[in-house]
Amino acid sequence: MLVITTVGTSMLENYRREHHNIDEDYLYLKDEPASNWKNNERRAAKIQKALLNWVRPGEDTCAEIKSICKIRQQVTGDVVVRLLATDTVLSRLVAEILEQVMGRQMQVIFEPQKDIIKGLQVWDRKLFEREGLVNLIARIEELSAGNYEGTAINFTGGYKALIPYLTIMGQLYNLPLYYIFEDTDELIKLPQVPVSINWGIFEKYSHVIADLAEGIYDWPGYKLRHPIEEDFQACIWEENNFAELNAIGRIFWSQYRNYFPVEILKGSPYADDTSGNKREVNEALAELYGRLMRVIRENGLDNTGTLQAFLNFLPDTDDLRHGEKPDRDKYIFKSTRKSQIRLVYTPLIRPYGLSLQLFGYVRGNFDHKKYIKEFKEQMEAIGTPSFTTITLRKP
């Protein structure tokens, strides 16, 4: 598992409670931005030498070491720690010490050129919100490379102002989040709650969001031409006549660009299925999405009606329309990657793109005709269906 860990300065604070030989250098460097590293290497080296003789892996010397050791005890398999420093000399210094000390026990990586988050500081609120948070989110996305099941965020160290933003990101991307409260030894893993995008906002403002992602320099005039209601204002950074997506807006924008929605019928087996079975169903859904998108592009289909008309003309031996249709607008998909999975689905082309409705599925060996009969009976019993929306990464 990749454990992305934000780095603060608790190591320095803890050392100074017992020792005072670095106080002068610490106070001098306390407000120095990371860009001044070269000018302060002598002072940084002096502090580093003192702490390397004091810090021990596995001991309670700072928030980062304590939390990393606790996480390593809880998760199965190998742990790779990636350290992210704030845009300060002291955070970089602590990250380099952690890399040396913890690197004796596990793989710990810190690349200053990439892992110092530009703008992530507390002296300039505007810079923090406009650049620091945005760059932090972008770096986490880059490091995880879409493998969110194999990635966790440990935000025990670093600025407490990061917690709400990383919590939103973790919940939205289903990333495990770890934290140790100050002066305790208990590692908290934040529970996952169902958080998803209000896709209606993207349907309503898709063109505006795309422009905001690039930055709009005549925001007052733009708003006159494209009125924005209050439901999206929380995702916008405004300064004078300029506007762009803020950190929260970019989290959702990334989700919108890289994920597709699946509306799952309430009462279907999906909610209570095992995580392993869900993973296989999700893989089959991603395969279905990719196959349908290829059909849409190759045939110039631009709405739900033309897509479903195309599917209706396919032979019932085609994977996208496998066997008898269970209902007027429902189809069975035969996965070729997961050979024992069949999905009952409806495809919908909406203004923000293709989405899927999943009405049911079967796994393993089954009687096709019996399954269709049972499914039709289930649909008649349900009446008006209601759905829960999840998002899956586009293939």
Phi, psi and omega in degrees: 000138174272121180250104179279120189238122175282144188245128176249212183232022181297331177301316180292318180297317180295320178297319184288345175291333183250335185228149183234014183282352178247004188303314183298314180291322179299311182295327178293321185271352190304322183250020182272127176289158182299334180295343179265018182302312183302321182287349186235020183298325181295313179296318180297320180295323179296315178294317181300318180299317181295317184285327178295335176277352184248318185287138175230134178297138179091346179267158184276068182260342177197165184298321184294313181296315182299315183289320180297317179296320179294318179297318180300326179289331186272325186270155177264152179086182182286149178244129173246124183259129175246122183265132176242122183259153173285173184277055182222154178298317185292322178293319176299317180301313180296320180299319180293324177294316179299320180299318180290314186287308182286338179294347176285341184247335184205175179279116179235129186237133172215116177247104185307322183296332183250331192257003166269118187274107183299132179087353182273087181211174185243005181278332183234104184299318181297316179296321178300312184284319187279324183246311186301307181296318180298316180292325178296312179300317181297321181291321178296317178297320180295317182292320182287333177051036178084351180270069186287336177292334181257018183231143175225156177246127175248104183251033177296318179268166177093186185292135177292338178295344180283338190304310182297324181290316179291329177295315178299314180298316181298318180292320183291321182265003181060041178269132173298137181239130182238146182202141172244124178293150181302141176063022174229165177252005186271123177276125180258126171255114184295132180292146177278131175240153182290105177239130178215163180290142167282093186296340177297327177296319180290326175296323184283322188237024187304318181290324179292318181296320178298319178292320179295327179298330178270339182101132181242123187267342175243067186296316179302315179293322180297319181294329177294324180278332183226082183303135179246127178275172185296339186292349179239358184298330182294348182259007187242136172260126180238137174209115185056239181263006184256146176213148175203172176292136173275187184300316179296316179300321181288329175299312180290325178297318178297318178299318181297317183287326190255355184233160174232149183273143173234121177268116184258128182301126176295136183094353177284166183295345188303316186300323185258004182286163180287160181297324179295317178294319178299320180300318180292320177296318179298321178295321178293322177296319178295321176297316179299315179302314180297320180294317180293320179296324177295319177298317182297314182292315186289337184246006177062037181277133187233006176206168184299320182299314181291326178293313181292327175297320177298315181295325181296333181273354178287148175292155183285007172264353180286143182299329182283342178220073189273112177078192182295139178292132180290336182199175187304314184245022182241147185225160175251128177257129176261110180288135176267339178274325176244085195298340182257024179239133172236133180248135171261118191218162168232127177269142180227128174261114181247170182305330180269001176128193183280134171229163183236146168249126180253118183262338180175173178199161174227149179233152177081201180277136181204160176271117187299311183296321179295320180296316179299317180299314180295322181294317178300320178295322178295318180296320179295325181286330184287320184077236179280117185282152170232155191229157167245132185263132169240166175237140179235148181292136179295141180289000000 
